[in-house]
Amino acid sequence: MPTVAAVCAWIADREWFAPMPPLPDSRHLAVIRFEAVGSDPELQQLADGLTENLSQDLRFLEQQTLGEFWQVSARRRRKGQVKTIEEAHRNHNASLALTGQLERVDGRLGLDLVLHDTAARHVLREIRIEDTFNNLVSFQSAPLEAVSGLLECQLSQETLRALRSRWTTVVPSFVSDLRGLGLAAHADDAATLEASADLLLESVEADQVNGRARCAFGEVAARLVEQGTSGAWGDRGLEA
């Protein structure tokens, strides 16, 4: 898989030519909202979806490391409370921050991930993940593998098995899943939530066993019910 090869090549390169900068003793990470390069709103939805996807998967790494690594709550990021590296350090005592930039060029997607030391205000490590849009499903595993490598936390086989049970092999399903997650993450009105729900339903229709999309749709449906929209959303969420 090209993305995994890129991750391995980067790690090998760093270990061969120079040791990687040391990590802080405390591995408390804040994932900053990934940015899309350019003004394409769909690309920003994908960037937001990848942010949420990675943050969800990092919870498995938290469980695996038994407190050696943990992340600032994704809810705080969605509420706009962790917009910058400085805020991550000052307001949430995060020792590390992860930023990302997503770009699309000639049918390929590239995601640049940068790990920052928030106290020293400098870049610790960085990596680029790249693949064709037609193989976008590789972005389900590659960001987490890359970040776990940057954090020097090897994923256990048990963690990988748990994660694989959540992944889809259907590209259209994953694309709609990411876009739906991305919209929902920063939605502040019913219309945006409904657009997110429609995308997540598209994801489920493209792959009936995409459990992540089903769970995400259920959460969005619950938010729509809380906002006082049609009670039918609750029934549809429970069905999913």
N, C-alpha and C positions, 0 to 999 in steps of 0.2 A: 504494500500500500504506500503510495508516494508520501503521504503526510507522516506516517510512522518512520519511513526511511529518512525523511528530513530531520525529524526529531533525533533519531539515533546518530545521524551524521553530525549534527550540531554538538551533541554531547561528546562524541568521540573527538571532534575537532578541539573543543575546549580542553578536554583532559590531556590531549596529546601536546598541544602547544603551550598551554598555560593553565594553572589551576583557576577554578571559578572563584570569584570573591566569596568570602565567608558570609553565611547567613546570620542574622541576629539570633541571639539565644532564644528569644520568644518568637514563635512563628504564628503571629496573629495577622491574618491577611484580610485586606479590604479589596474586593473586586469593584473597580470603578467601571461605570457604564462604558461599554465599547462604542467607538465612534466609526461611522461610515465615511469613507473618503469620497467627497463630492456631495451632490445634492439629491441623490436618488432616494426617495422615501422608502421604497421597497428594500433597498440595501440597508438602510438604517433599521428597518424592522428585523432583518436577518441579523444585524449586529446586536440588537437588543435581545433577540431570541438566543443567540449564542452566549451572551452574557448570562441570561437566566439558566440556560442549559448547563453551562459550566458550573455556575453557583450551586445548582441542585446536585450535580455529580460530586462536587467537593464535599458535600455532607457525608458521602460514603467514606471519603478520606479522613474526615474528622472522626468518624466512628472507628475506623481502622487504627488510627494512631493514638486513640484513647487519651486525647487532650494535648498531645504534643503539637498538634496543628489545629487551629480553628479559625473561622472566618467571621467577619462582621455580618450581622443579619442582613439578608437580601431585602427584607422589608424596609430597612433604613435607606438602602440605595434607592428603592422604588419611590420612597417618599422624598427623595432629593436631599437626604441628610449626609450623603457621602459622595459629593460631586468632585472633590479634588483630593490629591495626595495629602495636602496640608490638613484638610478636614478629617481625613481618615486618622491621621496621627493625633491631632489636637482634640477632637471630639470623641474618638472611639478607641484611642490608645492602640491603634494598629501599628505593628512594627514593619509590616510589609504592605505594599499596594500593587495591584496588577492592573495595568491599562492595556487597551487593545485598539487596533485600527484595522478595519475591514475594507478591502478594495476589490473591485471587479475589473479585470482587464482581459479582453479577447476570450471570453468564455471561461476564464479561470477566476477563482476566488483566492485571495491571500489575506491571512490574518496575522498581523504582527503583535506579539505579546511581549510586554516589558514588565519586569519585576523590579520594584523600587524599594530602597531602604527609606522609610518615611522619616526617620530621625536624622539621618545623615544627608537626606535630600539628594541622593544620587542613584543612578541605575545600577542594579546588581547584575542582572542577566536579561537576555532577550532572545527571542526565537521567532521564526516565521513559519507558518503552516500554510501550505498551498496545495490546491488540487483543482481539477476541472469542476465546473458547475454540475455536470452530469454525474459526478461521483461525490456529490455533496455529503452523502451519508458518512463519508470518512471523517467529517467534522464532528461526528458524535463522540468519537474516541480520541482523536488527535489532540484537541485542546487540553483535555484532562491529563493525557499521557505527557504532554509537553510541560504542563504546570507542575505535575508531580515530580518530573525530572528537575525542574528549576528549584523546587523545594527540597530536593533530595529525599523524597518519600516514595519508595517503590510500592506500586500497587500490588496488593496480594491477589492470589488467584481467587480467593473467596469474594473479594471486592469486585474483581473483573466479572465473575459469574453473575453477581447481583446487577451490575451495570448492563451487561449484555442482554439480560432479560427485559430491559427497558428500551432497547434500541430497535429501530426499524431498518429494513433493507430496501425500502421503497422510497426513492428520491422525492417524488411529488408529495408523499406523506410527510417527509421530514421538512421539506420547504414550507409547506402550509403550517406545520407544527411550529417551526421557528418564527414565522411571521405572526402567527396567532399569539405565541408567547410574548413576542416583542411588543405587539400592540397592547396586550393586557398589562404588561409591566408598568406602563406609564399612562394608562387610560384614566381619565378623570371625568368621563361622561358616559352615559348609557349607549350613545351611538357608537363610540369607539369600542366599548365592550362587546356590543353586538357584532361589530365587524370582526373582532377577535374570535368570538364564538363561531361565526360562520367559517373562518379559516380553520379552526380546530376541528370542526365537523368535516370539512374537506379532507383534513388529514386522516381522520378516522375512516372516512369512506374510501380513501386510497389504500388504507391498510387497516383492516378490521381488528388486528391484534396489536395495534400501536397503543399500548397501555398508558404511556406518558401523555399522549394527546387526549385520551379519554379522561384521565385525571385532571388535566389542565382545563378541559371543557367543563368538567363538573365544578371546578373552582370558579371559573368565569360565570357560569350559570348562577352559582350561589351569590356572587357579587351583584348580578343583575337583579335577583330577587330582593337583596338588601336595599337596592336603589329604588324599589317600588315599581319595577316594570312588571310585565305580565308574569303571573304565577306559573305559566306554562314552562318557563325557563327552569324552574325547580324540578318539574317532572322530567324534563329532557336531561337535566344534569344527573338526576338519580338513575335514569335509564342508561346513560353512558357509563 
